[in-house]
Amino acid sequence: MSSHKKREHLEKIKDAIDKTNSLDESQKSDSMKRVEEWYAEDQAFEALEADLIKISQFFEGIFSELGLK
């Protein structure tokens, strides 16, 4: 999935969290924090993946075996 698409999904999730009456303010805050952390970690992994593949195509095979490509 492209970064743009992931960002769109992230915004939809954040919007749903913000608009819901099912969560109190503390739960909303914690949820927003976790969503942002997940996105940052996902972006970091994508950068790591790209860097490793630049080093060697060997890593492309590993990521494929793991179902990450």
C-alpha positions in Angstrom: 0.0 0.0 0.0 1.3 3.4 -0.9 2.3 6.0 1.7 -0.5 8.3 0.4 -3.1 5.5 0.8 -1.8 4.7 4.3 -2.0 8.4 5.2 -5.6 8.5 3.9 -6.5 5.5 6.1 -4.8 7.1 9.1 -6.8 10.3 8.7 -10.1 8.3 8.4 -9.2 6.4 11.6 -8.3 9.6 13.4 -11.5 11.3 12.2 -13.6 8.3 13.5 -11.8 8.5 16.8 -12.5 12.2 17.1 -16.2 12.0 16.2 -17.2 8.9 18.3 -19.1 9.2 21.5 -18.0 5.6 22.4 -14.7 6.8 23.8 -14.0 9.3 26.6 -11.4 12.0 26.1 -8.7 10.0 27.7 -9.4 7.0 25.4 -9.5 9.3 22.4 -6.1 10.8 23.3 -4.5 7.5 23.9 -5.9 6.1 20.7 -4.7 9.1 18.7 -1.2 8.7 20.2 -1.1 5.0 19.3 -2.2 5.6 15.8 0.5 8.2 15.3 3.1 5.9 16.8 2.0 3.1 14.5 2.3 5.3 11.5 5.8 6.6 12.5 6.9 3.0 13.1 5.5 1.9 9.7 7.2 4.7 7.9 10.5 3.8 9.7 10.2 0.2 8.6 9.6 1.2 5.0 12.7 3.3 5.1 14.7 0.5 6.6 13.4 -1.9 4.0 14.3 0.4 1.2 17.8 1.0 2.6 18.5 -2.7 3.0 17.3 -3.5 -0.5 19.7 -0.8 -1.8 22.5 -2.7 -0.1 21.5 -6.0 -1.7 18.7 -7.7 -3.5 19.2 -10.5 -0.9 16.9 -8.5 1.4 14.1 -8.4 -1.3 14.0 -12.2 -1.0 13.8 -12.2 2.7 11.0 -9.6 2.7 9.1 -11.6 0.1 9.5 -14.8 2.2 8.1 -13.0 5.2 5.1 -11.7 3.1 6.3 -8.1 3.5 6.7 -7.5 -0.3 
